[in-house]
Structure formats: structure tokens, C-alpha cells
């Protein structure tokens, strides 16, 4: 638990980076930011966030290929 507290106090921590990205509307984020969300959520073992980010990435890729 202290590791998580250390991450919260560090403004450059993976957790704070993820929070900053998720504070924005995910549908409006550039694809690179969605990949970053997926990466950070994977590192932090947040499976629901990983799944959600991947769904948006897949939807965006499908729209780009049409």
C-alpha cells in the first residue's frame, strides 16, 4: 500500500499520468494517448481500464479503415 501512496505523491508517477489522461474525454483523445492509457493501466494492473481503452482503440481503428 505504501507503494501506491508514493505514486500518488509523485506528480510524474504512472498513476498520476493515468489519472491526468482519464480526466479528459477518452473519445476525443488522440490514438497515441489511448495507447498510453492502455500501457499505464497494464502496468498498474487495472484490467477494466485496459479493456475499455482497447475497445476505444479498436473502434477508432475500424472507423479509420472505412
N, CA, C and O atoms as a CHARMM CRD file, in Angstrom:
* protein
*
  264
    1    1 UNK  N      0.82800  -1.19900   0.00000 PROA 1      0.00000
    2    1 UNK  CA     0.00000   0.00000   0.00000 PROA 1      0.00000
    3    1 UNK  C      0.86300   1.25000   0.00000 PROA 1      0.00000
    4    1 UNK  O      0.48000   2.26500  -0.58100 PROA 1      0.00000
    5    2 UNK  N      2.02300   1.19200   0.64400 PROA 2      0.00000
    6    2 UNK  CA     2.87700   2.38000   0.67700 PROA 2      0.00000
    7    2 UNK  C      3.39600   2.70600  -0.71500 PROA 2      0.00000
    8    2 UNK  O      3.65700   3.87100  -1.01500 PROA 2      0.00000
    9    3 UNK  N      3.55300   1.69000  -1.58100 PROA 3      0.00000
   10    3 UNK  CA     3.98100   1.94300  -2.95000 PROA 3      0.00000
   11    3 UNK  C      2.96700   2.78800  -3.69600 PROA 3      0.00000
   12    3 UNK  O      3.33700   3.67300  -4.46900 PROA 3      0.00000
   13    4 UNK  N      1.69900   2.52100  -3.47000 PROA 4      0.00000
   14    4 UNK  CA     0.64200   3.29600  -4.10700 PROA 4      0.00000
   15    4 UNK  C      0.62600   4.71600  -3.57000 PROA 4      0.00000
   16    4 UNK  O      0.41700   5.66000  -4.33200 PROA 4      0.00000
   17    5 UNK  N      0.84300   4.88300  -2.26800 PROA 5      0.00000
   18    5 UNK  CA     0.89800   6.23100  -1.68600 PROA 5      0.00000
   19    5 UNK  C      2.07400   7.00700  -2.25700 PROA 5      0.00000
   20    5 UNK  O      1.95300   8.20200  -2.52600 PROA 5      0.00000
   21    6 UNK  N      3.20900   6.34500  -2.44500 PROA 6      0.00000
   22    6 UNK  CA     4.36300   7.00900  -3.04400 PROA 6      0.00000
   23    6 UNK  C      4.04500   7.45300  -4.46400 PROA 6      0.00000
   24    6 UNK  O      4.46600   8.53000  -4.88600 PROA 6      0.00000
   25    7 UNK  N      3.30800   6.63500  -5.20500 PROA 7      0.00000
   26    7 UNK  CA     2.94000   7.00900  -6.56900 PROA 7      0.00000
   27    7 UNK  C      2.01800   8.22000  -6.56800 PROA 7      0.00000
   28    7 UNK  O      2.13500   9.08800  -7.43300 PROA 7      0.00000
   29    8 UNK  N      1.10800   8.28700  -5.61100 PROA 8      0.00000
   30    8 UNK  CA     0.17200   9.41000  -5.56700 PROA 8      0.00000
   31    8 UNK  C      0.87300  10.71700  -5.24200 PROA 8      0.00000
   32    8 UNK  O      0.44300  11.77400  -5.70300 PROA 8      0.00000
   33    9 UNK  N      1.95200  10.66900  -4.45500 PROA 9      0.00000
   34    9 UNK  CA     2.64900  11.89800  -4.08700 PROA 9      0.00000
   35    9 UNK  C      3.62200  12.35600  -5.17000 PROA 9      0.00000
   36    9 UNK  O      4.05400  13.50900  -5.15600 PROA 9      0.00000
   37   10 UNK  N      3.97200  11.48300  -6.09900 PROA 10     0.00000
   38   10 UNK  CA     4.87600  11.83000  -7.18600 PROA 10     0.00000
   39   10 UNK  C      4.05500  12.25800  -8.40100 PROA 10     0.00000
   40   10 UNK  O      3.32400  11.44300  -8.96300 PROA 10     0.00000
   41   11 UNK  N      4.16300  13.53300  -8.81800 PROA 11     0.00000
   42   11 UNK  CA     3.33500  14.00600  -9.92800 PROA 11     0.00000
   43   11 UNK  C      3.64300  13.31600 -11.25400 PROA 11     0.00000
   44   11 UNK  O      2.81300  13.34300 -12.16200 PROA 11     0.00000
   45   12 UNK  N      4.80500  12.70500 -11.38600 PROA 12     0.00000
   46   12 UNK  CA     5.16200  12.03000 -12.63200 PROA 12     0.00000
   47   12 UNK  C      4.94000  10.52400 -12.57600 PROA 12     0.00000
   48   12 UNK  O      5.34300   9.80300 -13.48900 PROA 12     0.00000
   49   13 UNK  N      4.30400  10.04600 -11.51600 PROA 13     0.00000
   50   13 UNK  CA     4.08900   8.60900 -11.37900 PROA 13     0.00000
   51   13 UNK  C      3.13000   8.10900 -12.45800 PROA 13     0.00000
   52   13 UNK  O      2.35900   8.87500 -13.03600 PROA 13     0.00000
   53   14 UNK  N      3.20100   6.81000 -12.71000 PROA 14     0.00000
   54   14 UNK  CA     2.30600   6.20800 -13.69700 PROA 14     0.00000
   55   14 UNK  C      0.84700   6.43400 -13.31700 PROA 14     0.00000
   56   14 UNK  O      0.00900   6.69900 -14.17900 PROA 14     0.00000
   57   15 UNK  N      0.54800   6.32900 -12.02800 PROA 15     0.00000
   58   15 UNK  CA    -0.82600   6.52200 -11.57100 PROA 15     0.00000
   59   15 UNK  C     -1.31000   7.94100 -11.86000 PROA 15     0.00000
   60   15 UNK  O     -2.42600   8.12300 -12.34700 PROA 15     0.00000
   61   16 UNK  N     -0.49800   8.93300 -11.57200 PROA 16     0.00000
   62   16 UNK  CA    -0.90100  10.31700 -11.82200 PROA 16     0.00000
   63   16 UNK  C     -0.96900  10.63000 -13.31100 PROA 16     0.00000
   64   16 UNK  O     -1.81700  11.41300 -13.74000 PROA 16     0.00000
   65   17 UNK  N     -0.08400  10.02500 -14.10600 PROA 17     0.00000
   66   17 UNK  CA    -0.16600  10.20000 -15.55600 PROA 17     0.00000
   67   17 UNK  C     -1.48100   9.62800 -16.07700 PROA 17     0.00000
   68   17 UNK  O     -2.15000  10.23700 -16.91200 PROA 17     0.00000
   69   18 UNK  N     -1.84000   8.44800 -15.57200 PROA 18     0.00000
   70   18 UNK  CA    -3.08400   7.81200 -15.99300 PROA 18     0.00000
   71   18 UNK  C     -4.28900   8.64900 -15.57500 PROA 18     0.00000
   72   18 UNK  O     -5.21500   8.84300 -16.36200 PROA 18     0.00000
   73   19 UNK  N     -4.27800   9.14300 -14.34500 PROA 19     0.00000
   74   19 UNK  CA    -5.38000   9.99300 -13.87300 PROA 19     0.00000
   75   19 UNK  C     -5.53400  11.22600 -14.75800 PROA 19     0.00000
   76   19 UNK  O     -6.65400  11.60700 -15.10100 PROA 19     0.00000
   77   20 UNK  N     -4.42500  11.84500 -15.12700 PROA 20     0.00000
   78   20 UNK  CA    -4.47800  13.04600 -15.96700 PROA 20     0.00000
   79   20 UNK  C     -5.07700  12.73100 -17.33200 PROA 20     0.00000
   80   20 UNK  O     -5.86600  13.51600 -17.85800 PROA 20     0.00000
   81   21 UNK  N     -4.71500  11.60300 -17.90400 PROA 21     0.00000
   82   21 UNK  CA    -5.27200  11.21900 -19.20200 PROA 21     0.00000
   83   21 UNK  C     -6.75600  10.89100 -19.09500 PROA 21     0.00000
   84   21 UNK  O     -7.53900  11.23900 -19.97800 PROA 21     0.00000
   85   22 UNK  N     -7.14000  10.22400 -18.01200 PROA 22     0.00000
   86   22 UNK  CA    -8.53700   9.82300 -17.85400 PROA 22     0.00000
   87   22 UNK  C     -9.44300  10.97700 -17.44300 PROA 22     0.00000
   88   22 UNK  O    -10.66700  10.85600 -17.50300 PROA 22     0.00000
   89   23 UNK  N     -8.85800  12.09100 -17.02700 PROA 23     0.00000
   90   23 UNK  CA    -9.65400  13.27800 -16.71000 PROA 23     0.00000
   91   23 UNK  C    -10.20800  13.93000 -17.97100 PROA 23     0.00000
   92   23 UNK  O    -11.09700  14.77800 -17.89500 PROA 23     0.00000
   93   24 UNK  N     -9.69000  13.53900 -19.12300 PROA 24     0.00000
   94   24 UNK  CA   -10.13700  14.08900 -20.40000 PROA 24     0.00000
   95   24 UNK  C    -11.15100  13.12600 -21.02500 PROA 24     0.00000
   96   24 UNK  O    -11.13200  11.93100 -20.72900 PROA 24     0.00000
   97   25 UNK  N    -12.02700  13.63500 -21.88000 PROA 25     0.00000
   98   25 UNK  CA   -12.97000  12.72900 -22.55800 PROA 25     0.00000
   99   25 UNK  C    -12.20000  11.75000 -23.45100 PROA 25     0.00000
  100   25 UNK  O    -11.54800  12.17300 -24.40600 PROA 25     0.00000
  101   26 UNK  N    -12.26800  10.45700 -23.15400 PROA 26     0.00000
  102   26 UNK  CA   -11.45900   9.47700 -23.88000 PROA 26     0.00000
  103   26 UNK  C    -11.80400   9.40600 -25.36000 PROA 26     0.00000
  104   26 UNK  O    -10.93900   9.09800 -26.18000 PROA 26     0.00000
  105   27 UNK  N    -13.04100   9.68400 -25.71200 PROA 27     0.00000
  106   27 UNK  CA   -13.42900   9.63200 -27.12500 PROA 27     0.00000
  107   27 UNK  C    -12.73000  10.71600 -27.94800 PROA 27     0.00000
  108   27 UNK  O    -12.59200  10.57500 -29.16300 PROA 27     0.00000
  109   28 UNK  N    -12.28900  11.79200 -27.29800 PROA 28     0.00000
  110   28 UNK  CA   -11.64000  12.89400 -28.00300 PROA 28     0.00000
  111   28 UNK  C    -10.12000  12.80300 -28.00800 PROA 28     0.00000
  112   28 UNK  O     -9.45800  13.60300 -28.66900 PROA 28     0.00000
  113   29 UNK  N     -9.56000  11.84500 -27.28400 PROA 29     0.00000
  114   29 UNK  CA    -8.10400  11.74000 -27.18400 PROA 29     0.00000
  115   29 UNK  C     -7.49800  11.21100 -28.48000 PROA 29     0.00000
  116   29 UNK  O     -8.11600  10.40300 -29.17200 PROA 29     0.00000
  117   30 UNK  N     -6.28800  11.66600 -28.80800 PROA 30     0.00000
  118   30 UNK  CA    -5.60100  11.08600 -29.96800 PROA 30     0.00000
  119   30 UNK  C     -5.26700   9.61700 -29.70300 PROA 30     0.00000
  120   30 UNK  O     -5.18000   9.18700 -28.55300 PROA 30     0.00000
  121   31 UNK  N     -5.08700   8.87200 -30.76000 PROA 31     0.00000
  122   31 UNK  CA    -4.81700   7.44400 -30.64700 PROA 31     0.00000
  123   31 UNK  C     -3.58800   7.16000 -29.78200 PROA 31     0.00000
  124   31 UNK  O     -3.59100   6.20200 -29.00800 PROA 31     0.00000
  125   32 UNK  N     -2.55700   7.96300 -29.89800 PROA 32     0.00000
  126   32 UNK  CA    -1.33600   7.75300 -29.11000 PROA 32     0.00000
  127   32 UNK  C     -1.63400   7.84400 -27.61100 PROA 32     0.00000
  128   32 UNK  O     -1.03900   7.11600 -26.81700 PROA 32     0.00000
  129   33 UNK  N     -2.53900   8.72400 -27.22500 PROA 33     0.00000
  130   33 UNK  CA    -2.91100   8.84800 -25.81200 PROA 33     0.00000
  131   33 UNK  C     -3.68300   7.62000 -25.33900 PROA 33     0.00000
  132   33 UNK  O     -3.54600   7.19700 -24.19200 PROA 33     0.00000
  133   34 UNK  N     -4.48600   7.05800 -26.22000 PROA 34     0.00000
  134   34 UNK  CA    -5.21000   5.83200 -25.86900 PROA 34     0.00000
  135   34 UNK  C     -4.24400   4.67000 -25.66600 PROA 34     0.00000
  136   34 UNK  O     -4.43300   3.84700 -24.77000 PROA 34     0.00000
  137   35 UNK  N     -3.21200   4.60800 -26.49800 PROA 35     0.00000
  138   35 UNK  CA    -2.18300   3.58100 -26.30200 PROA 35     0.00000
  139   35 UNK  C     -1.45100   3.80100 -24.98100 PROA 35     0.00000
  140   35 UNK  O     -1.11400   2.84200 -24.28700 PROA 35     0.00000
  141   36 UNK  N     -1.21000   5.05100 -24.63900 PROA 36     0.00000
  142   36 UNK  CA    -0.54400   5.36800 -23.37100 PROA 36     0.00000
  143   36 UNK  C     -1.42200   4.95000 -22.18600 PROA 36     0.00000
  144   36 UNK  O     -0.92600   4.39100 -21.20700 PROA 36     0.00000
  145   37 UNK  N     -2.72300   5.22200 -22.27900 PROA 37     0.00000
  146   37 UNK  CA    -3.65200   4.80000 -21.22400 PROA 37     0.00000
  147   37 UNK  C     -3.60000   3.28400 -21.07100 PROA 37     0.00000
  148   37 UNK  O     -3.52200   2.76200 -19.95900 PROA 37     0.00000
  149   38 UNK  N     -3.64500   2.58600 -22.20300 PROA 38     0.00000
  150   38 UNK  CA    -3.62200   1.11900 -22.15200 PROA 38     0.00000
  151   38 UNK  C     -2.32800   0.62000 -21.51000 PROA 38     0.00000
  152   38 UNK  O     -2.35300  -0.29700 -20.68900 PROA 38     0.00000
  153   39 UNK  N     -1.20600   1.22100 -21.88100 PROA 39     0.00000
  154   39 UNK  CA     0.08700   0.82400 -21.31000 PROA 39     0.00000
  155   39 UNK  C      0.12900   1.07100 -19.79900 PROA 39     0.00000
  156   39 UNK  O      0.48800   0.18300 -19.02500 PROA 39     0.00000
  157   40 UNK  N     -0.24300   2.28900 -19.39200 PROA 40     0.00000
  158   40 UNK  CA    -0.19400   2.62500 -17.96300 PROA 40     0.00000
  159   40 UNK  C     -1.13100   1.73400 -17.15300 PROA 40     0.00000
  160   40 UNK  O     -0.77200   1.26700 -16.07200 PROA 40     0.00000
  161   41 UNK  N     -2.32600   1.50100 -17.67600 PROA 41     0.00000
  162   41 UNK  CA    -3.28600   0.65200 -16.97000 PROA 41     0.00000
  163   41 UNK  C     -2.77600  -0.78200 -16.87100 PROA 41     0.00000
  164   41 UNK  O     -3.01500  -1.45900 -15.87100 PROA 41     0.00000
  165   42 UNK  N     -2.07700  -1.24900 -17.90100 PROA 42     0.00000
  166   42 UNK  CA    -1.48000  -2.58100 -17.85100 PROA 42     0.00000
  167   42 UNK  C     -0.42300  -2.63900 -16.75800 PROA 42     0.00000
  168   42 UNK  O     -0.38300  -3.58800 -15.97400 PROA 42     0.00000
  169   43 UNK  N      0.43400  -1.62400 -16.70800 PROA 43     0.00000
  170   43 UNK  CA     1.48800  -1.57100 -15.69400 PROA 43     0.00000
  171   43 UNK  C      0.90700  -1.52700 -14.27500 PROA 43     0.00000
  172   43 UNK  O      1.50200  -2.06000 -13.33900 PROA 43     0.00000
  173   44 UNK  N     -0.24500  -0.89700 -14.12800 PROA 44     0.00000
  174   44 UNK  CA    -0.87700  -0.74600 -12.81800 PROA 44     0.00000
  175   44 UNK  C     -1.90800  -1.84500 -12.53500 PROA 44     0.00000
  176   44 UNK  O     -2.60600  -1.79600 -11.52300 PROA 44     0.00000
  177   45 UNK  N     -2.00200  -2.83100 -13.42700 PROA 45     0.00000
  178   45 UNK  CA    -2.92600  -3.96700 -13.28300 PROA 45     0.00000
  179   45 UNK  C     -4.37600  -3.51900 -13.13900 PROA 45     0.00000
  180   45 UNK  O     -5.10800  -4.01900 -12.28600 PROA 45     0.00000
  181   46 UNK  N     -4.77700  -2.58600 -13.97000 PROA 46     0.00000
  182   46 UNK  CA    -6.16300  -2.10200 -13.97800 PROA 46     0.00000
  183   46 UNK  C     -6.85000  -2.66500 -15.22300 PROA 46     0.00000
  184   46 UNK  O     -6.99400  -1.97900 -16.23500 PROA 46     0.00000
  185   47 UNK  N     -7.27000  -3.92400 -15.12500 PROA 47     0.00000
  186   47 UNK  CA    -7.78900  -4.64300 -16.28400 PROA 47     0.00000
  187   47 UNK  C     -9.01200  -3.98000 -16.92000 PROA 47     0.00000
  188   47 UNK  O     -9.13900  -3.97900 -18.14500 PROA 47     0.00000
  189   48 UNK  N     -9.90300  -3.42400 -16.12100 PROA 48     0.00000
  190   48 UNK  CA   -11.10100  -2.78800 -16.67800 PROA 48     0.00000
  191   48 UNK  C    -10.72100  -1.58000 -17.53200 PROA 48     0.00000
  192   48 UNK  O    -11.33500  -1.33400 -18.57100 PROA 48     0.00000
  193   49 UNK  N     -9.71900  -0.83400 -17.10100 PROA 49     0.00000
  194   49 UNK  CA    -9.26700   0.33400 -17.86400 PROA 49     0.00000
  195   49 UNK  C     -8.58200  -0.12600 -19.14600 PROA 49     0.00000
  196   49 UNK  O     -8.77100   0.47800 -20.20300 PROA 49     0.00000
  197   50 UNK  N     -7.78900  -1.19200 -19.05800 PROA 50     0.00000
  198   50 UNK  CA    -7.13000  -1.75000 -20.24600 PROA 50     0.00000
  199   50 UNK  C     -8.18100  -2.16300 -21.27100 PROA 50     0.00000
  200   50 UNK  O     -8.06600  -1.83900 -22.45300 PROA 50     0.00000
  201   51 UNK  N     -9.19700  -2.87300 -20.81600 PROA 51     0.00000
  202   51 UNK  CA   -10.26100  -3.34200 -21.70600 PROA 51     0.00000
  203   51 UNK  C    -10.99700  -2.17600 -22.34600 PROA 51     0.00000
  204   51 UNK  O    -11.25200  -2.19000 -23.55100 PROA 51     0.00000
  205   52 UNK  N    -11.33900  -1.17400 -21.56000 PROA 52     0.00000
  206   52 UNK  CA   -12.05300  -0.01000 -22.07800 PROA 52     0.00000
  207   52 UNK  C    -11.20400   0.73100 -23.11500 PROA 52     0.00000
  208   52 UNK  O    -11.70200   1.09900 -24.17900 PROA 52     0.00000
  209   53 UNK  N     -9.94000   0.94500 -22.80700 PROA 53     0.00000
  210   53 UNK  CA    -9.04900   1.63100 -23.74400 PROA 53     0.00000
  211   53 UNK  C     -8.92500   0.83500 -25.03900 PROA 53     0.00000
  212   53 UNK  O     -8.94400   1.41200 -26.12600 PROA 53     0.00000
  213   54 UNK  N     -8.79900  -0.48300 -24.93000 PROA 54     0.00000
  214   54 UNK  CA    -8.66800  -1.31800 -26.12600 PROA 54     0.00000
  215   54 UNK  C     -9.93000  -1.25500 -26.97700 PROA 54     0.00000
  216   54 UNK  O     -9.84400  -1.25100 -28.20500 PROA 54     0.00000
  217   55 UNK  N    -11.08800  -1.20700 -26.35100 PROA 55     0.00000
  218   55 UNK  CA   -12.34100  -1.09900 -27.10700 PROA 55     0.00000
  219   55 UNK  C    -12.39000   0.20500 -27.89500 PROA 55     0.00000
  220   55 UNK  O    -12.81800   0.21800 -29.04900 PROA 55     0.00000
  221   56 UNK  N    -11.95800   1.29000 -27.28400 PROA 56     0.00000
  222   56 UNK  CA   -11.95200   2.58100 -27.97600 PROA 56     0.00000
  223   56 UNK  C    -10.93400   2.55900 -29.11000 PROA 56     0.00000
  224   56 UNK  O    -11.20600   3.06500 -30.19900 PROA 56     0.00000
  225   57 UNK  N     -9.75400   1.97100 -28.86000 PROA 57     0.00000
  226   57 UNK  CA    -8.72500   1.86000 -29.90200 PROA 57     0.00000
  227   57 UNK  C     -9.26900   1.06100 -31.08200 PROA 57     0.00000
  228   57 UNK  O     -9.11800   1.47300 -32.23200 PROA 57     0.00000
  229   58 UNK  N     -9.90000  -0.07600 -30.80500 PROA 58     0.00000
  230   58 UNK  CA   -10.45200  -0.91500 -31.87000 PROA 58     0.00000
  231   58 UNK  C    -11.51700  -0.17300 -32.66800 PROA 58     0.00000
  232   58 UNK  O    -11.54600  -0.24700 -33.89600 PROA 58     0.00000
  233   59 UNK  N    -12.38800   0.54200 -31.96600 PROA 59     0.00000
  234   59 UNK  CA   -13.44400   1.30400 -32.63200 PROA 59     0.00000
  235   59 UNK  C    -12.83600   2.38900 -33.52500 PROA 59     0.00000
  236   59 UNK  O    -13.28900   2.60200 -34.64900 PROA 59     0.00000
  237   60 UNK  N    -11.81500   3.06600 -33.01800 PROA 60     0.00000
  238   60 UNK  CA   -11.15500   4.13100 -33.76800 PROA 60     0.00000
  239   60 UNK  C    -10.45400   3.57100 -35.00800 PROA 60     0.00000
  240   60 UNK  O    -10.52900   4.16500 -36.08400 PROA 60     0.00000
  241   61 UNK  N     -9.77500   2.43000 -34.86100 PROA 61     0.00000
  242   61 UNK  CA    -9.08800   1.80500 -35.99700 PROA 61     0.00000
  243   61 UNK  C    -10.09100   1.37300 -37.06200 PROA 61     0.00000
  244   61 UNK  O     -9.84200   1.53000 -38.25800 PROA 61     0.00000
  245   62 UNK  N    -11.21300   0.83300 -36.62900 PROA 62     0.00000
  246   62 UNK  CA   -12.24900   0.41100 -37.56100 PROA 62     0.00000
  247   62 UNK  C    -12.78600   1.60800 -38.33200 PROA 62     0.00000
  248   62 UNK  O    -12.98800   1.52500 -39.54300 PROA 62     0.00000
  249   63 UNK  N    -13.01700   2.70700 -37.65000 PROA 63     0.00000
  250   63 UNK  CA   -13.51700   3.91900 -38.30300 PROA 63     0.00000
  251   63 UNK  C    -12.49600   4.46600 -39.30200 PROA 63     0.00000
  252   63 UNK  O    -12.87000   4.98700 -40.35200 PROA 63     0.00000
  253   64 UNK  N    -11.21000   4.34700 -38.97400 PROA 64     0.00000
  254   64 UNK  CA   -10.16700   4.85000 -39.87000 PROA 64     0.00000
  255   64 UNK  C    -10.03600   3.98800 -41.11900 PROA 64     0.00000
  256   64 UNK  O     -9.63400   4.48700 -42.17000 PROA 64     0.00000
  257   65 UNK  N    -10.36700   2.70100 -41.02200 PROA 65     0.00000
  258   65 UNK  CA   -10.20600   1.80200 -42.16200 PROA 65     0.00000
  259   65 UNK  C    -11.39600   1.84700 -43.12000 PROA 65     0.00000
  260   65 UNK  O    -11.32400   1.30500 -44.22300 PROA 65     0.00000
  261   66 UNK  N    -12.47100   2.48100 -42.71100 PROA 66     0.00000
  262   66 UNK  CA   -13.66600   2.53700 -43.57800 PROA 66     0.00000
  263   66 UNK  C    -13.56600   3.64500 -44.58600 PROA 66     0.00000
  264   66 UNK  O    -14.48000   3.83300 -45.38900 PROA 66     0.00000
